[in-house]
Amino acid sequence: MKSKKLNKKEIKKKGKMKIYYILLFFCLSRQIFSQSCSCPIDGGKVVKGYKNNEAQQIYKGTFLKDNPDITPVDLTIITNNESAVVRSIVNGKVVAVGSELDYIAIIYDDNQVIIYDLMKDVVLKRNDIVEKGTILGEVKLNSFAPKNYKKILNYDGEIYSINLTFCYIDSKTGDMIHNPISIDTITCETIICENCQPKIYGM
């Protein structure tokens, strides 16, 4: 009878240890994933010298000035994976979602804002809490691709992308100020290209 009681205690102890290791593994996995999620698209690439700013170019080519209502583009993240998902690279809260589910804005670190634009099927809604790695939506077909992208990126076929814009909220006025300095937090693979930017006639 005594040996049976000892066996039960041992089994119970081993069960507790197993649960502990599972929880520890889960926590470490989340931490590692959170730290590694510094590119919104798995395997995504940035072409330095290119931005998907077609809308601003069309406006400027027509009216000879920038349109302040068009979100400026800091980075365009590119992939050849049509089904690639877009993930958050910050911990924060959703403050805006496009009516056509084509963009999402997230506030983080009290007053910093990151905008993911020209995407599709945003899966979150306003006031949702996000963590690094949270899926936000999907990439969208890029119709304003870099020049010679097939050669530069070694891609065949069409490409897909999202735009990123960084801002902060002024504590005194409440205005959102463009702040591209934050792009340093992005660690997607970067390719430098001096003549990749497509230009619309008149620019």
ABEGO torsion letter per residue (X at the ends): XAAAAAAAAAAAAAAAAAAAAAAAAAAAAAAAAAAABABABBGBBBBBGBBBAAAAAAAAAAAGBBBAABBBBABBBBBABAABBBBBABBBBBABBBAAGABBBBBBGGABBBBBBGBBGBABBBGBBBBBGBBAEBBBBBABBBBGAAAAAGBBEBBBBBBBBBBBBBAAAGBBBBBAAAAAABABBBBBBAAABBBBBGX
